Structures are given as C-alpha cells and as structure tokens.
Amino acid sequence: MFLLLIGIVGLAMKYLEIAPVAAWSWWVVLAPFGLAVVWWWWADKSGYTEKRAMEKMEKRKQARIDKQRDAMGMLKRRK
C-alpha cells in the first residue's frame, strides 16, 4: 500500500509539473507501481498474505472467547 501511495503522489507531481519530480524520467515515477506488483506477487507466493489473514482471524476468535468469558463472569485465561 505504501508503494502505491508513493506512486500516486509521484504521478500527480509529475503530471502537475511540480519540481523536482517534473524533471525525473517517467520510468522513475512509475517504478513504485512495478514494485507494488512485485511485492503482491511475492506476498501471495510466499504465503505471507495467508499467514497475516490467519493471524487476524485467530485474534478475532480469541477476542470473542475473552468477551464471552467476561460476560459469564469467568476469569480470563492467562497468557
């Protein structure tokens, strides 16, 4: 996401001819978009995306369990 933000800002600055980006080559301005594509490809191939999704789901599950235990008046599980 960070690379896309950099790419959009760079693209806007190049289009509006704001210095120093106006003097840069288009390859330099568009490079963050290519890097973002490479990042997404790597994240999907390496399992990084799936791992993050599983961690998020596990945190939500534990939060539900803790909320239910608190509602029943039980002590929270020691971590």
Beta strands, then each sheet from edge to edge (+ up, - down):
end
